[in-house]
Amino acid sequence: MKWQFIGSAAMATVVTIPAHADVYLTVEQAQQALFPGVALTPAPVRLSDEQKAAIEKASGVAVRNPEQRVWRASSGEFFIIDEVIGKHEYITYAAALGGDGAVRGIEIMEYRESYGYEVRDREWRRQFVGKKPGAALTLDGDIKNIGGATLSCRHITDGVRRLLALYDVALK
């Protein structure tokens, strides 16, 4: 009985260790970074099974959540919050898409991994600007990798490619 209690206490300690997480931007801060001074209107999108399949086919990336967090500017541009997995934990990022679907910018909002945070580097994120739906967006192709952050780089690249397909299928 005594040993059972000690084992349970040790297990509880392991389970309650907090994960590393850095919050860099709130939704409002990300909106202002990508659309300074622009009013954005919530325009959430619920994807049908057909839309999910079309996005997956176009991007080569699975759509995990049919609920898409989208805001629209009166100019026809879009602000989208998305999550991708890093190595073990989620990375929350925001993307700004122009009225033609081209990437205007991306911002890392929350990074939960203990390493690979270099994806926040402005120069690395700038590689996405101007990419349009249908762009190959391949890591080590048109998007350079960051040593030590390969999975984060790959999954953010995949996520942006999926968002470009989302634009083509459900937003334009």
Residue, then its C-alpha position, 0 to 999 in steps of 0.5 A: m500500500k505504501w509503495q503504491f502511494i509513492g508510485s502514484a505521487a511520482m507519476a503525478t509529478v511527471v504528468t504535471i510538468p508544464a510544457h514550454a510555451d512562448v506567446y509572442l502575439t495576441v490575435e489583436q497584435a497579430q492583426q495590427a502587425l499584418f494589417p496596421g490600422v485596418a478593421l477586420t471583420p470575423a468571417p469564420v469558415r466551416l469546410s464541407d467534406e468536399q472542400k476539405a478533400a479539395i484542399e488536401k488534394a491541392s496542397g498535399v496537406a491534411v485538413r485537421n479542423p473544418e473550422q477555419r479562423v478567418w477575418r476579412a478586410s473591406s479590401g477583400e484581403f484575409f487574416i487567418i489564424d492556423e496551427v501546425i505541429g512543430k516536432h511535438e507541440y503546436i505552433t500558432y501562426a497568422a497569415a495575411l492573404g491579399g485579395d488575389g490570394a498572395v501571402r502578404g506576411i506571416e507572424i508566429m503567435e505562439y511557439r510551444e517547442s523548446y527549440g526551433y524558435e528561429v522560425r520567428d526570424r523576419e527574413w525566414r518568414r519573408q520568404f512566403v511573401g508573394k507566394k500564390p495559390g498553386a505555388a509549390l512551396t517546398l522546403d529546401g526548394d523555394i523556402k530555405n530550411i533553418g538547421g535545428a528547426t527542420l520540422s517547424c520549418r516544414h510544417i509551417t511551410d505545409g500550413v501556408r501551402r494549405l492556407l493558399a489552397l483554402y483561399d482557392v477553394a473557400l475564400k475567393 
